[in-house]
Amino acid sequence: MSRYSNHDHRRLLSSPAVFPCRDISPSTLLTSLISLSLNICNFKSRFFPTQRRNAREITRQVHVTLMFLQDLPEIPEQSPFILCFSELHFSFQKILFLLQDCTRERSRVWMLMKSQYVASQFRDIIRGVATALDVLLLPLRRIEVCDDVKELVELVANQARKVKFEVDPVDEENSKLVGSILCQFEKGIEPELDDMKQVFDYLEIKTWTDCNNEIEFLQYEMDFQFSECKEPEAPLLSGLIGFLSYCRGVIFENHDPSRLIDHSEGRCTTKKMINGLNPEDFRCPISLELMTDPVTISTGHTYDRSSIQQWLKSGNKTCPKTGARLKNTNVIPNIILQKLIQQFCVDKGVSSTKFNNQSRDITKTVLPGSPSAAHAMQFLSWFLARRLVFGTMEQKNKAAYEIRLLGRSNIFNRSCLIQVGTVSPLLLLLSTRNKWAQENAIAALLKLVKHNNGKEAIMENGGLKPIVFVLEKGISLESRQIAAAIIFYLASVRHYRKLVGENPDVIPSLVKLIKEGTTCGKTHAMSAIFGLLLHTSNHKRVIEANTVQVIIDLLASTEKEDVMTDSLAVLAALAENNEGVEAMLKVSAVPLISGILKSTTNKTGKEQCVSILLSLCVNGGEEVIGVMAKDASIMGSLYLIPTDGTSRGAKKARFLMKILHEFYEKPTSAAAGEQQNLDAINLLRIR
């Protein structure tokens, strides 16, 4: 009956109110209506950042109505009464949702800017209440109800008609002040801090965390509009994000960011739930990828938002999983599943970038969302650059952390920060023995290196040496792992691979991280090594660092799919030359790789195993082929690849099967054998 209590995670200013069902009993309806009224009256004690007068007035109206409902012994069963009270129930649900939104944390600035709309919602709802009570008066006079009750209903109806819900003058004043601040940013004028502080004081945004929460809400709201292809308010949202980001960096500069976010909170409460779930349940039934923004459709099944929206936009009106016809095309965010997926990723070492800014296309941030956002970011970039150079250690730490946040998922922000010269002082900060400052600086550089200008700025400022220093001797394991990720991005540039690989400490430090790092760290290190192997001069260095033995040991002990896939990719790259093959034969890699081929369900992993085994056969000769040919079960796995893998993998699998078939069937002529080796070598070069 009381469905209104199940929408704690609905979107702001949405109203999933429902009419009570037609066959509801009068007593049940009256009980639910009284309960709903009490919930509304309880909002008297809540803090309203905005709409204070309107909230107070509508709460008073509901309180008077509650007195009438409590004096009414029961609702008569005649249909006019049921219809009137159902309408009242529907209106009260809307009032409750609106009051919840007015008191909701994280959305104070947005609610201030929506003051006119919210006030109009209060007006519309109270008119609905007045209409329901007016309609109720006529049948109420025909039944035996005491005059006091009738007079009370008439009083409430009259008050509901007369009451005016307007924008609170102070709300309007502060809303206009925010608009003026955005206008100044748009014109390239840096607003007065006192004006910004006035808005924050009014809304009681008192801390760095309060401000950051407001930014995260606005970002979520803008991402939602992008995902729905509805962007009429995107410039305003973008401007507000720029304004609040500026304030977070400038006004709250004395806060220590190392203690602001506690990622451990909540892990214990969800860990048991995660252990009892099958990770495959986190994959979208359509894309088969990990869901980043799970939503539930009318059949109760959950899909990733982008996948189901593409399905619906193609004209499909059925559930992809069951084929059942959809009652409607509404999608509801599955917040609980989303949190479980995020916690699962954290616990399993999956990079958080896979689920930050859900369903957001980061390429849309190449340009600023509005002129005010652009100038706010430019002013903030200059401020942070000055702090990095002239500030105290605490201020430098704070500035590095702000850059870390600003560059996380916004290309324009990265461009601004690089342009004003933040890379050089961030590199200098890597030598500090302050754990938090070093970690924030290396993480900030990771965000900037993703921009092409960032890679160039790091290398031109002599950044390779301090980054390798952190990779090798970073104070925390987290810092070392981030440094490995930066090496990967630098190695993605062709003319940097040789230079990076020639540093004597890079590859040994990456190999050490493969042994000591978390799952995330191992994959960062493996990816960096793979990038360096794209330059042939680095192959010998990688082999000399005992990489093959370390990876073989890792493969023998890990069950993590990401680590296994990345490890096999590195071995496949090393197996393309004789030195790599020799190193693998020394550590008896054939049985292990063959075992992985037969056991893994990962298609990419299977194809990499085939590539490695084919290289070992071609470069290792009949001794290797003989070992493989004795294991008849390998053929079964090879037969599956041409039908279930890529065309490249299929070619390699067929060639490997041919080699194994011919090993015992008949001797190959010297010319034919030479041609077969040439064909295999050419095939191995296919990427």
NORFEN-V130837 format. One record per helix or strand. SS is the DSSP state (2 for helix, 1 for strand). FROM is the first residue (numbers start at 1). TO is the last residue. If there is no record, write none. Layout:
# NORFEN-V130837
ss->SS from->FROM to->TO
ss->SS from->FROM to->TO
This chain:
# NORFEN-V130837
ss->2 from->3 to->6
ss->2 from->26 to->45
ss->2 from->52 to->71
ss->2 from->79 to->102
ss->2 from->108 to->113
ss->2 from->115 to->141
ss->2 from->147 to->162
ss->2 from->169 to->186
ss->2 from->193 to->203
ss->2 from->208 to->227
ss->2 from->234 to->250
ss->2 from->257 to->259
ss->2 from->267 to->275
ss->2 from->279 to->282
ss->1 from->283 to->283
ss->1 from->290 to->290
ss->1 from->294 to->296
ss->1 from->302 to->304
ss->2 from->305 to->313
ss->1 from->318 to->318
ss->1 from->325 to->325
ss->1 from->332 to->333
ss->2 from->335 to->348
ss->2 from->352 to->354
ss->2 from->362 to->365
ss->2 from->371 to->390
ss->2 from->393 to->406
ss->2 from->411 to->419
ss->2 from->422 to->429
ss->2 from->435 to->449
ss->2 from->452 to->460
ss->2 from->463 to->473
ss->2 from->477 to->491
ss->2 from->494 to->502
ss->2 from->506 to->516
ss->2 from->519 to->532
ss->2 from->537 to->544
ss->2 from->547 to->557
ss->2 from->561 to->574
ss->2 from->578 to->586
ss->2 from->589 to->599
ss->2 from->603 to->620
ss->2 from->622 to->629
ss->2 from->633 to->644
ss->2 from->647 to->665
ss->2 from->670 to->684
